[in-house]
Structure formats: C-alpha cells, structure tokens
Amino acid sequence: MIVLRLPGGLSLRLRPRALVVGLAGTLLALALAVLAVGAGDYPIAPAGVLRVLAGGGSPADRFIVTELRLPRLVTALAVGAALGLAGAVFQSLTRNPLGSPDVLGVTSGAATGALVVVVAGGGSAALAGAAAAGGVATGLLLYALAGRHGVGGHRLVLVGIGVTAILTGVNGWLLTRAPLMDAARAALWITGSLDGRGWANALPVLGALAVLLPAVLLARAPALRLLEMGDDSAAGLGVPVRRVRVAALGSAVLLVSVAAAAAGPVSFLALTAPHLARRLTRAPGPNLLPSAVVGAALLLAADQLAQHAVAGRQLPVGVITGVLGGGYLAWLLAGERGGRR
Amino acid sequence: MLLLAAVAVLSLALGAKPLSLADVWHGLTDPASPEYAVVHQGRLPRTLLGLAAGAALGVAGAAMQTLTRNPLADPGLLGINAGASAAVATATVLLGVADLDRQVWYALLGAAAVTVAVHAIAGGRQATPARLALAGAALNAALYSYVSAMMLVDSTSLERMRFWTVGSLAGARTDTVPSLLPFVLAGLVIALLVTRPLAALALGDDSARALGARPGLVRGAVVVAVTLLCGAATAACGPIVFVGLLAPHLVRALTGPDPRRLLPWCAVFAPVLLLTADVAGRLLGRPGELQVGLVTAVLGGPLFLHLVRRGRVGRL
C-alpha cells in the first residue's frame, strides 16, 4: 500500500492493484472514447480524431468532433463517473451492496422533479434544476424515513423500494398530463438518454465532479472506510459519525441529481459500477476512485451499444443499462444465496 | 357485502357527470332514458372491471403473502405485473396485437415467467421476504426499462401505452369484462380450492404432509392461480400496485391469518378498495381524473413503509 501525504493533514491511500485497475480503466475509457468519437454515419479514423484533439484536422472533422460527438462523449464519461462514485458512497454508507441510489429511489425522485417541469412547459435549465431538487428531496425523505437506526442493512433498501413504487406511480401520472410531443420528450428523458447532449449538459456534471470528487476522496474516504466497521467502532476511533454520514450522503445525492439532470435517470449504473470495481480491485472499503472510473467506462460502452446495436435505430442508453443492470442485479441476488446474507 | 354494493353504486353514480340514484336506476334498466348510454357504455363496464380486477389482485396478494409467509408480497412489487406489462407491450408494439382477447394470453405468459423467475432468483424455498422484494425490484426495473423502450418506438404506441402503464379502469368497454372473466374466475376458483391445504402448509411442509396436503401441488396451484389473476388484471387495467398488499393486510385485522377466511374476504374487500380508489381519483382529478393506479400507489406506499418501519418484515 502506498500512502500519499498531502499538505493540510490529508492523506491518500493507494493500493497497487487498485491503482492498476484505475489506470487500466482510464486507458480503456480513453481508447473507447477515441473509437466512439470516430464511429457513426461519418466515420473518422482514430488518427484523425487524435489530430483534431491536438488542434489540427479538416474543418469538417473538427466540427463533427468538437461540436457533435465530443460533448456527448464527455457527458457520458462525466455522468458515468458521477453515478459510479455516488453508488460507491451509497453502498459504503448503507453497508449494503444493494443500497444504490436507483434502488433507493433517488433517481426516481430526480425524474419526478424533471417531469413536473416538462408538464409545466419549462425549459431545459429549469428541468435540470428541478431534477436536482427532486433527487435531493428524495434523499432527505429517505434519511427521515429510515430513522436513526435504519441506515444499515436491508431496511433502508426496503424503504427505498416503497418510495420508488410511489414515485413510479407519480411519474407515470405526470407523463399522462403532458401533451403528446412533450410526453415523447419526457419518455425519452425518463429512460435515460445521451442523444443530442451538448456542452451545456456536460459542464454542470463536470463542475460537480470537480468539486465533489476531491472532497469525497480526500476528506471522506478514510472516515467511510472506518464507518464500514460499524457506527460504534468508528465513533470509538474518533470519527464524527453523523457529520461524515450527512456530508457523504449529501455529496452522493448531489452527484446523482446532477447526473440525472444531464442524462436522465440512467438506471443501475450506480449499482453496477462499484460492484465491478470491487471485483476488479479485490480491495475492501469503498473503492471510490475505481468505481468512478468503471462507471465512466461502462456508460460510454453502454452508449456505444445503444447507438450501434440495432442498425438504423438509436436506443436510449437507459434501456441498455436497465436491461443489463437488472439482469446483473438478479444474477447477484441469485449468487448471494447461501453467502453472507 | 353491503359495503361492496354501496361502492358499486357510487362508482356508477359519480364521475364527470354525477347522477342521482334514480338516474342510475333508469340508466341501468330503461333503454329510453338519457342516462342509458352513460351507464352502459362507460360506468357499468368500468365498475364491473373494478370488481373483477380488484378481486383478482386482492386474492392474488393474499395467496402470495400466505404461501411465501411474506408480508411484503404484492403482485406489483414482485414484478409480476411488470412481466405482464412487458409481454403486453411487446405484443402491442412489435406484433400489432391490439385487442384484449389476444393481449391477455401474452400477459399470462409474462406473468408466469416472472413469477417463476422471481422465486428462483430469491432462492426458491429459502427465500426471505427481503430477498423476494429485492428480486422483484430488480426485475421490475429491468422490465420497465424495456417497456419504456417499447413506448419510444413510435408515438402511437406511446399515446396508447402511457395511459395504460399508470394503471386505470377508464379504458373499460362493454366487451372487457366478458373476455377477462374466464381467467379471473378460474384463478379465483383455484385459489379458493387450495385454502385448506394452504392453511396446513403454514405449519411447515412436514406437518402439512401429515395433515394430508401435498406441498408441491399446493405451491403449483397457487402459482397458477396468481398468474391467471395477475395476468388478466394487468392485461385489462395495466399494472396496479399495492392493492394486493393493502387489501390482505386490512382484511387480516378482521379475520386473522387463516387463509380459509382471509382469501374469500379479500375477494370481497379488495374490489371495494379498488373501486373506492377509482371513484376518489375521478372526484379528486376533476375535470379530468387521477388514474386508479396512482391513487393506490399513493395510499398503499405509506402502508408498505409503515410495515417496514415497524419491523414486521419476516413475521407473519
């Protein structure tokens, strides 16, 4: 294990295997990204893509790369990283591999917020804000409902399933209130889609990541690791349990909400990415950074699949993550049998 | 029973155009009266559908709760309605199946597949309530992603499906209930026939065998009954959550947990619940209406949360 000591008493612990996984994941995501930018109705060779990124290339290539495909791709990477990180924080805090924001209903809450705006006929800035507000409100509701002792174990997850069921009903109803054109837009959004995403969608997520990723990694990761041993042990070791939990949960809810505002409630990514990260690094603890990297790579891959899997028809990326992620969760549950839980 | 009759009359009388009791009577019996069309085309099929679907969901929920000893069991939460929805969506969008007579078969297929899958994923006989609920949630999410993909294929299917996926009785026509009834009746008869061995099964497999019941056969019969009931109800009204959760819990407070009393009373009380929710949705949502699926979600959700918070999970 390598420990980086930073000024201000902060330290960053790095495991070699986690480091390798992180680097490999990053390289994979970047390679996928170069291929993804080149792929489409107007194919550009990887060399051409790199030339454009270096500042050269033909004007047509430049336009397609920097105005059309790059924003979508950056949105995918940022949303994936945000969801992966948020999922890792949630699973660590709930001490439950199923305690991810989509199972708990935070993403459904963000969808509710956005649908209200669609029905009221608001613009996309209002939509993003309302999605974030809906996610945060749901997070607060969960925290209140789970009670003081309820954050760990299956109870919070069951509360979340109940909240999700209610919100699904509300979302479906809101969908019937909108005029057909808006309903089509909302149905696409609620599934989770990266179609036509521009820099205006990518920048808020990047901004949130830029602030919250270091904050969570540096300030909260050690405390989160201790919290996984149980509240009492952590408190005994001098962790301000309540403050850490509220801060970490708040950051994660914000990340989910901002991600949902940009790409819609992309399902199951926040659940799957930390699992895969943990399997790859084989490290205990929250695996925060690897989860973010795996999340980014996963969403990018899913989006490519969504764009090119069915010839002549673009699927929204949420369909891919929903179907694959639901299957993965089912498989996880089936494999968990006779195991720890 | 009296309550059921009262709610049925209310469901006939209330709506966008409220009718007096005398008007309802004329509308039912006198073809020449101005209310005849309103009652026979709109409210009567809707009320009958509410009775059939309510009984179906209530009995299905009660049978599942008893069989799995899981107080959280609900056809909606365990993904069975979602399975039926996914199959109906596929049939509607890809195969162009628009009439209920044929849709109901797809719904049954989807419901059956998910019933088996959820049980298998949750660990078969070792399944705990929490694991069943989680397996249901996983399949729910995956299947609804698929359903929304189907809705996005073109705008006519979106227009049709977005009202259907909320869960509503408003689409009832005169031929809805007749095409549904054989399935619901078959499911009800099977469920009510196995109540005695089901009660024995609650004591554990060995005691049940000693009492002359055959556990495997009973489980199979309940699965068939739940599939018939949920598939038919979902095909006609769309996925309605929480009725199958709520009704048995309220009835159990009066009858106790014995399925021989619980199931028949659920068949009476669940329609009362569903019709009340439907009437409430019509009154609250004026000039339009709130779909009944939303009303049941908003009513049933808090009960579910209450059960979880009270720690009743796993005790039944």
HADDOCK unambig.tbl for C-alpha pairs under 7 A between the chains (distance, minus, plus):
assign (segid A and resid 155 and name CA) (segid B and resid 308 and name CA) 6.77 0.50 0.50
assign (segid A and resid 158 and name CA) (segid B and resid 308 and name CA) 6.80 0.50 0.50
assign (segid A and resid 159 and name CA) (segid B and resid 305 and name CA) 5.70 0.50 0.50
assign (segid A and resid 159 and name CA) (segid B and resid 308 and name CA) 6.63 0.50 0.50
assign (segid A and resid 161 and name CA) (segid B and resid 137 and name CA) 6.93 0.50 0.50
assign (segid A and resid 162 and name CA) (segid B and resid 301 and name CA) 5.73 0.50 0.50
assign (segid A and resid 162 and name CA) (segid B and resid 304 and name CA) 6.26 0.50 0.50
assign (segid A and resid 162 and name CA) (segid B and resid 305 and name CA) 6.08 0.50 0.50
assign (segid A and resid 163 and name CA) (segid B and resid 301 and name CA) 6.91 0.50 0.50
assign (segid A and resid 165 and name CA) (segid B and resid 297 and name CA) 6.93 0.50 0.50
assign (segid A and resid 166 and name CA) (segid B and resid 297 and name CA) 5.13 0.50 0.50
assign (segid A and resid 166 and name CA) (segid B and resid 298 and name CA) 5.84 0.50 0.50
assign (segid A and resid 166 and name CA) (segid B and resid 301 and name CA) 5.69 0.50 0.50
assign (segid A and resid 169 and name CA) (segid B and resid 166 and name CA) 6.35 0.50 0.50
assign (segid A and resid 169 and name CA) (segid B and resid 293 and name CA) 6.76 0.50 0.50
assign (segid A and resid 169 and name CA) (segid B and resid 294 and name CA) 4.99 0.50 0.50
assign (segid A and resid 169 and name CA) (segid B and resid 297 and name CA) 5.98 0.50 0.50
assign (segid A and resid 170 and name CA) (segid B and resid 294 and name CA) 6.19 0.50 0.50
assign (segid A and resid 172 and name CA) (segid B and resid 165 and name CA) 6.93 0.50 0.50
assign (segid A and resid 172 and name CA) (segid B and resid 166 and name CA) 5.27 0.50 0.50
assign (segid A and resid 173 and name CA) (segid B and resid 166 and name CA) 6.14 0.50 0.50
assign (segid A and resid 173 and name CA) (segid B and resid 294 and name CA) 6.65 0.50 0.50
assign (segid A and resid 175 and name CA) (segid B and resid 162 and name CA) 6.82 0.50 0.50
assign (segid A and resid 176 and name CA) (segid B and resid 162 and name CA) 6.17 0.50 0.50
assign (segid A and resid 176 and name CA) (segid B and resid 163 and name CA) 6.02 0.50 0.50
assign (segid A and resid 180 and name CA) (segid B and resid 159 and name CA) 6.92 0.50 0.50
assign (segid A and resid 188 and name CA) (segid B and resid 152 and name CA) 6.80 0.50 0.50
assign (segid A and resid 191 and name CA) (segid B and resid 145 and name CA) 6.61 0.50 0.50
assign (segid A and resid 191 and name CA) (segid B and resid 148 and name CA) 6.65 0.50 0.50
assign (segid A and resid 319 and name CA) (segid B and resid 145 and name CA) 5.21 0.50 0.50
assign (segid A and resid 319 and name CA) (segid B and resid 146 and name CA) 6.16 0.50 0.50
assign (segid A and resid 319 and name CA) (segid B and resid 149 and name CA) 6.20 0.50 0.50
assign (segid A and resid 322 and name CA) (segid B and resid 141 and name CA) 6.64 0.50 0.50
assign (segid A and resid 322 and name CA) (segid B and resid 142 and name CA) 4.96 0.50 0.50
assign (segid A and resid 322 and name CA) (segid B and resid 145 and name CA) 5.38 0.50 0.50
assign (segid A and resid 323 and name CA) (segid B and resid 142 and name CA) 4.58 0.50 0.50
assign (segid A and resid 323 and name CA) (segid B and resid 145 and name CA) 6.46 0.50 0.50
assign (segid A and resid 323 and name CA) (segid B and resid 146 and name CA) 6.69 0.50 0.50
assign (segid A and resid 326 and name CA) (segid B and resid 138 and name CA) 5.12 0.50 0.50
assign (segid A and resid 326 and name CA) (segid B and resid 139 and name CA) 5.98 0.50 0.50
assign (segid A and resid 326 and name CA) (segid B and resid 141 and name CA) 6.28 0.50 0.50
assign (segid A and resid 326 and name CA) (segid B and resid 142 and name CA) 4.54 0.50 0.50
assign (segid A and resid 329 and name CA) (segid B and resid 138 and name CA) 6.09 0.50 0.50
assign (segid A and resid 330 and name CA) (segid B and resid 121 and name CA) 6.28 0.50 0.50
assign (segid A and resid 330 and name CA) (segid B and resid 135 and name CA) 6.08 0.50 0.50
assign (segid A and resid 330 and name CA) (segid B and resid 138 and name CA) 6.04 0.50 0.50
assign (segid A and resid 333 and name CA) (segid B and resid 121 and name CA) 6.36 0.50 0.50
assign (segid A and resid 333 and name CA) (segid B and resid 122 and name CA) 6.67 0.50 0.50
assign (segid A and resid 333 and name CA) (segid B and resid 135 and name CA) 6.94 0.50 0.50
assign (segid A and resid 334 and name CA) (segid B and resid 121 and name CA) 4.71 0.50 0.50
assign (segid A and resid 334 and name CA) (segid B and resid 122 and name CA) 6.27 0.50 0.50
assign (segid A and resid 334 and name CA) (segid B and resid 123 and name CA) 6.47 0.50 0.50
assign (segid A and resid 337 and name CA) (segid B and resid 123 and name CA) 6.19 0.50 0.50
